[in-house]
């Protein structure tokens, strides 16, 4: 795209059209623009400029309407060159800081709350991305007897990541049995990736435990689940149904296609984990720029955030005519708050490199 092709007047008119379409969702005509005090030219001149913007690919005329709507090229130009920062209110900043500083202790909790905040402040669908840790290994097992048939399994992973699972049994055990079982776990299952916990290892544990061998299967299942959770990257989504309030998603088949794509989290993981020129940039995918027909009426905006040497991301999904300035400023505010609160000296336990 050659920015020099847009004169200051064309830029002003294009921005006014995008702003109006974002606000109302309807085609924008020259009569409407002529009432804008910021545009000091005649309706005839506005019509000529709009016609030229249409020829250049920035505007589209839907059906037989006299008005125009922005194209994906227009939204891209708007995001890259025309957006002015949206100033967060003091109340919004205070809520972000309070929630992030005082409520959150676990990374999963952080991601859920960040995606909720992103959805709440923008009225779109909030997203948060968690990277996978990779091939994780448990370095120590501990356990706490909760009742005759329940115990808490405490797993410490490399990097001091601590996870717990409650294991329920179909028979009673004693403190002594649980102690012997924990010692066996520390003897045979530490420092192993999940794919190395094999059937011979499981059978060995069952033989050691004798009549209490029934403990092994539910415990190994809990271990697998926890290791897979850490191994796998994930995307948290909040406020999906908020999209239904926008006319772009009134067609049930279109909305269903988008929902199916949202459920295929690997698609988002692929987009979010792509390398960008600057990890601190806001990343914007508008419509079919993501090469997906399901996204043709949709935009995805996210910002990457580094926490403890690992790269996370926060963002929103909404209609192409979303309020980009508000969304971008909100994401910058969220990312700044996360960077400030979770500095290297104040990270949740287990997330340092």
C-alpha positions as CSV (number, residue, x, y, z in Angstrom):
1,X,0.0,0.0,0.0
2,X,1.4,3.4,-1.0
3,X,0.4,5.9,1.8
4,X,1.4,8.9,-0.6
5,X,-1.7,8.1,-2.7
6,X,-3.9,9.4,0.2
7,X,-4.1,13.1,0.5
8,X,-4.8,14.7,3.9
9,X,-8.4,15.2,2.8
10,X,-8.8,11.6,1.7
11,X,-7.3,10.5,5.0
12,X,-9.8,12.7,6.9
13,X,-12.8,11.4,5.0
14,X,-11.7,7.8,5.2
15,X,-11.2,8.1,9.0
16,X,-14.7,9.7,9.3
17,X,-16.2,6.8,7.4
18,X,-14.5,4.2,9.4
19,X,-15.4,5.9,12.7
20,X,-19.1,6.2,11.6
21,X,-19.3,2.6,10.4
22,X,-17.7,1.4,13.7
23,X,-20.3,3.4,15.6
24,X,-23.4,2.5,13.7
25,X,-22.6,-0.5,11.4
26,X,-24.5,1.1,8.5
27,X,-23.2,2.3,5.1
28,X,-22.0,5.9,5.3
29,X,-23.0,8.5,2.7
30,X,-21.7,11.9,1.6
31,X,-24.8,13.6,3.1
32,X,-23.8,12.3,6.6
33,X,-20.2,13.3,6.2
34,X,-21.1,16.8,5.0
35,X,-22.7,17.4,8.5
36,X,-19.3,16.7,10.1
37,X,-17.8,20.0,11.3
38,X,-14.3,18.6,10.9
39,X,-14.8,18.0,7.1
40,X,-14.7,21.5,5.5
41,X,-15.7,20.7,1.9
42,X,-18.9,20.5,-0.1
43,X,-21.0,17.4,-0.5
44,X,-20.0,17.2,-4.2
45,X,-16.3,17.2,-3.2
46,X,-17.0,14.5,-0.6
47,X,-18.7,12.4,-3.2
48,X,-15.8,12.7,-5.6
49,X,-13.3,11.8,-2.9
50,X,-15.4,8.8,-1.9
51,X,-15.6,7.6,-5.5
52,X,-11.8,7.9,-5.7
53,X,-11.4,6.0,-2.4
54,X,-13.6,3.3,-3.8
55,X,-11.5,3.0,-6.9
56,X,-8.4,2.8,-4.8
57,X,-9.9,-0.2,-2.9
58,X,-10.6,1.6,0.4
59,X,-14.4,1.6,0.2
60,X,-17.1,-0.8,-0.9
61,X,-20.6,-0.1,-2.0
62,X,-22.9,-2.8,-0.5
63,X,-25.7,-3.7,-2.9
64,X,-27.6,-0.7,-4.2
65,X,-27.0,1.5,-1.1
66,X,-25.9,5.1,-1.7
67,X,-23.5,4.8,1.2
68,X,-20.1,3.1,1.4
69,X,-18.5,0.8,4.0
70,X,-14.7,0.4,4.7
71,X,-12.9,-2.5,3.0
72,X,-10.3,-4.6,4.8
73,X,-7.6,-2.3,3.2
74,X,-9.3,0.7,4.9
75,X,-9.4,-1.0,8.3
76,X,-5.7,-1.9,7.9
77,X,-4.8,1.7,7.0
78,X,-6.9,2.9,9.8
79,X,-5.1,0.7,12.3
80,X,-1.7,1.4,10.9
81,X,-1.9,5.2,10.3
82,X,-5.1,6.8,11.6
83,X,-5.8,5.6,15.0
84,X,-5.6,8.0,17.9
85,X,-5.1,6.5,21.4
86,X,-8.1,5.9,23.5
87,X,-7.6,7.3,27.1
88,X,-8.5,4.7,29.7
89,X,-10.7,6.2,32.5
90,X,-9.2,6.2,36.0
91,X,-11.9,3.7,37.0
92,X,-10.8,1.2,34.3
93,X,-7.1,1.6,35.2
94,X,-8.0,1.2,38.9
95,X,-10.0,-2.0,38.3
96,X,-7.2,-3.5,36.1
97,X,-4.6,-2.8,38.8
98,X,-6.7,-4.1,41.6
99,X,-7.7,-7.3,40.0
100,X,-4.2,-8.1,38.7
101,X,-2.4,-7.1,41.9
102,X,-4.6,-8.6,44.6
103,X,-6.7,-11.5,43.2
104,X,-4.2,-13.5,41.1
105,X,-1.7,-16.1,42.2
106,X,-1.8,-18.8,39.5
107,X,-1.0,-18.3,35.9
108,X,-4.2,-20.0,34.8
109,X,-6.1,-17.7,37.0
110,X,-4.2,-14.7,35.6
111,X,-5.1,-15.7,32.0
112,X,-8.8,-16.2,32.8
113,X,-9.0,-12.9,34.6
114,X,-7.1,-11.0,31.8
115,X,-9.4,-12.5,29.1
116,X,-12.5,-11.5,31.3
117,X,-11.1,-7.9,31.6
118,X,-10.4,-7.6,27.9
119,X,-14.0,-8.8,27.2
120,X,-15.5,-6.5,29.8
121,X,-13.8,-3.3,28.8
122,X,-14.3,-3.8,25.0
123,X,-17.6,-5.7,24.8
124,X,-16.0,-8.2,22.4
125,X,-14.6,-11.7,23.1
126,X,-11.5,-11.7,25.2
127,X,-8.6,-14.1,24.6
128,X,-5.5,-15.0,26.5
129,X,-2.7,-17.3,25.3
130,X,-0.6,-19.5,27.5
131,X,2.6,-21.1,26.1
132,X,3.4,-24.8,26.7
133,X,6.2,-25.5,29.1
134,X,7.6,-28.2,26.9
135,X,8.6,-31.7,28.0
136,X,8.1,-31.4,31.7
137,X,9.6,-33.6,34.4
138,X,8.6,-34.1,38.0
139,X,11.5,-33.7,40.4
140,X,9.6,-34.5,43.6
141,X,6.3,-36.0,44.9
142,X,4.7,-35.2,48.2
143,X,1.3,-36.3,49.5
144,X,-1.3,-35.4,52.1
145,X,-4.0,-37.8,53.4
146,X,-7.3,-36.0,53.2
147,X,-9.6,-38.8,54.2
148,X,-9.6,-42.6,54.3
149,X,-10.1,-42.7,50.5
150,X,-8.7,-39.3,49.3
151,X,-5.3,-37.8,49.2
152,X,-3.6,-34.7,47.8
153,X,-0.8,-35.4,45.4
154,X,1.7,-32.6,45.3
155,X,4.0,-32.6,42.2
156,X,7.1,-30.3,41.9
157,X,8.3,-29.9,38.4
158,X,11.5,-28.5,37.0
159,X,11.7,-24.8,37.4
160,X,9.9,-25.0,40.8
161,X,6.5,-25.3,39.2
162,X,4.2,-26.9,41.8
163,X,0.9,-28.5,40.9
164,X,-1.6,-30.5,43.0
165,X,-4.3,-33.1,42.2
166,X,-6.8,-34.7,44.5
167,X,-6.8,-38.5,44.0
168,X,-9.9,-40.5,45.0
169,X,-9.6,-44.2,45.7
170,X,-12.2,-47.0,45.9
171,X,-10.8,-48.4,49.1
172,X,-9.4,-47.2,52.4
173,X,-5.7,-46.4,53.0
174,X,-3.6,-45.4,56.0
175,X,-0.9,-42.8,56.5
176,X,1.7,-45.5,56.4
177,X,0.4,-46.9,53.0
178,X,0.4,-43.3,51.6
179,X,4.0,-42.7,52.8
180,X,5.2,-46.0,51.2
181,X,3.5,-45.1,48.0
182,X,5.0,-41.6,47.9
183,X,8.4,-43.1,48.4
184,X,7.9,-45.4,45.5
185,X,6.8,-42.6,43.2
186,X,9.9,-40.7,44.1
187,X,12.0,-43.8,43.3
188,X,10.5,-44.7,39.9
189,X,8.7,-41.7,38.4
190,X,10.9,-38.6,38.9
191,X,12.8,-37.0,36.2
192,X,10.8,-38.7,33.5
193,X,8.8,-37.0,30.6
194,X,5.2,-38.3,30.3
195,X,6.0,-40.6,27.4
196,X,8.6,-42.4,29.5
197,X,6.1,-43.4,32.2
198,X,5.6,-46.8,30.7
199,X,3.6,-49.9,31.5
200,X,6.6,-51.7,33.1
201,X,7.0,-48.7,35.5
202,X,3.3,-48.9,36.4
203,X,3.4,-52.7,36.9
204,X,6.5,-52.3,39.1
205,X,4.6,-49.8,41.3
206,X,1.6,-52.0,41.6
207,X,3.8,-54.9,42.6
208,X,5.5,-52.8,45.3
209,X,2.2,-51.7,46.7
210,X,0.7,-55.2,46.9
211,X,-2.9,-55.2,48.1
212,X,-2.9,-51.4,47.7
213,X,-1.9,-51.6,44.1
214,X,-5.2,-50.1,43.1
215,X,-3.7,-46.7,44.1
216,X,-1.4,-46.7,41.1
217,X,-3.9,-46.3,38.2
218,X,-5.8,-43.2,39.4
219,X,-2.5,-41.6,40.5
220,X,-0.8,-42.1,37.2
221,X,-3.9,-40.8,35.5
222,X,-3.6,-37.6,37.6
223,X,0.1,-37.3,36.8
224,X,-0.5,-37.7,33.1
225,X,-3.3,-35.0,33.1
226,X,-1.1,-32.5,35.0
227,X,2.0,-33.1,32.7
228,X,-0.1,-32.7,29.6
229,X,-1.6,-29.5,30.9
230,X,1.8,-28.1,31.3
231,X,3.2,-29.5,28.1
232,X,0.4,-28.0,26.0
233,X,-0.1,-24.4,24.9
234,X,-3.7,-23.1,25.4
235,X,-6.0,-20.2,24.6
236,X,-8.6,-18.9,27.1
237,X,-11.8,-17.4,25.6
238,X,-14.2,-15.2,27.5
239,X,-17.5,-13.6,26.4
240,X,-18.0,-15.5,23.1
241,X,-21.8,-14.8,23.2
242,X,-21.1,-11.1,23.1
243,X,-20.5,-11.4,19.4
244,X,-24.2,-12.1,18.9
245,X,-25.1,-8.5,19.6
246,X,-23.4,-7.4,16.4
247,X,-25.3,-7.6,13.0
248,X,-22.2,-9.1,11.4
249,X,-23.1,-12.3,13.2
250,X,-26.8,-12.3,12.7
251,X,-26.4,-15.0,10.0
252,X,-26.5,-18.3,12.0
253,X,-24.3,-20.2,9.5
254,X,-21.6,-17.5,9.6
255,X,-21.7,-17.4,13.4
256,X,-21.5,-21.2,13.5
257,X,-18.5,-21.2,11.2
258,X,-16.7,-18.7,13.5
259,X,-17.6,-20.8,16.6
260,X,-16.2,-23.9,15.0
261,X,-13.0,-22.0,14.3
262,X,-12.8,-20.7,17.9
263,X,-13.1,-24.3,19.1
264,X,-10.1,-25.3,16.9
265,X,-7.6,-23.6,19.3
266,X,-4.7,-24.8,17.2
267,X,-5.6,-22.2,14.6
268,X,-5.3,-19.4,17.1
269,X,-2.1,-20.9,18.6
270,X,-0.6,-20.9,15.1
271,X,-1.5,-17.2,14.5
272,X,-0.5,-16.0,18.0
273,X,2.9,-17.9,18.1
274,X,4.0,-16.6,14.7
275,X,7.1,-14.5,14.9
276,X,6.5,-10.7,14.5
277,X,9.0,-8.0,13.8
278,X,8.7,-6.7,17.3
279,X,7.3,-8.7,20.2
280,X,6.1,-5.5,21.8
281,X,3.8,-4.6,18.9
282,X,0.1,-4.8,18.8
283,X,-0.8,-7.6,16.3
284,X,-3.9,-7.1,14.1
285,X,-5.5,-9.6,11.8
286,X,-8.4,-8.2,9.8
287,X,-10.9,-10.4,8.0
288,X,-9.4,-12.7,5.4
289,X,-5.8,-11.5,6.2
290,X,-5.8,-14.7,8.3
291,X,-6.7,-16.7,5.2
292,X,-9.9,-18.0,6.8
293,X,-13.4,-17.5,5.3
294,X,-14.8,-17.8,8.9
295,X,-13.0,-14.6,9.8
296,X,-14.2,-12.5,6.9
297,X,-16.4,-10.3,9.2
298,X,-14.0,-10.6,12.1
299,X,-10.8,-9.0,13.5
300,X,-8.3,-10.5,15.9
301,X,-6.1,-8.1,17.9
302,X,-3.6,-9.2,20.5
303,X,-0.4,-8.1,22.2
304,X,2.4,-10.4,23.4
305,X,3.6,-10.1,27.0
306,X,6.7,-11.7,28.5
307,X,6.3,-13.1,32.0
308,X,9.2,-14.9,33.6
309,X,10.9,-15.3,30.3
310,X,7.9,-16.9,28.7
311,X,5.7,-15.3,26.0
312,X,2.0,-14.9,26.7
313,X,-0.6,-12.9,24.8
314,X,-3.8,-11.0,25.6
315,X,-6.3,-9.8,23.0
316,X,-9.9,-9.6,21.7
317,X,-12.0,-11.0,18.8
318,X,-14.7,-8.8,17.4
319,X,-16.3,-7.5,14.2
320,X,-14.0,-5.8,11.6
321,X,-15.6,-2.5,12.5
322,X,-14.5,-2.8,16.1
323,X,-13.3,0.3,18.0
324,X,-9.7,-0.2,17.3
325,X,-8.4,2.8,19.2
326,X,-10.2,1.7,22.4
327,X,-9.1,-1.9,22.0
328,X,-5.4,-1.1,21.3
329,X,-5.2,1.3,24.2
330,X,-6.9,-1.2,26.6
331,X,-4.5,-4.0,25.5
332,X,-1.5,-1.7,26.0
333,X,-2.9,-0.9,29.5
334,X,-3.3,-4.5,30.4
335,X,0.1,-5.5,29.1
336,X,1.7,-2.6,31.0
337,X,-0.1,-3.6,34.2
338,X,1.0,-7.2,33.8
339,X,4.6,-6.1,33.1
340,X,4.7,-3.9,36.2
341,X,3.0,-6.2,38.6
342,X,4.7,-9.5,37.6
343,X,8.3,-8.3,37.5
344,X,11.0,-10.9,38.0
345,X,10.9,-10.3,41.7
346,X,7.2,-10.7,42.0
347,X,6.3,-13.7,39.8
348,X,3.8,-16.4,40.9
349,X,5.8,-19.3,42.2
350,X,7.0,-21.7,39.6
351,X,7.1,-19.3,36.6
352,X,10.7,-18.1,36.7
353,X,13.1,-19.4,34.0
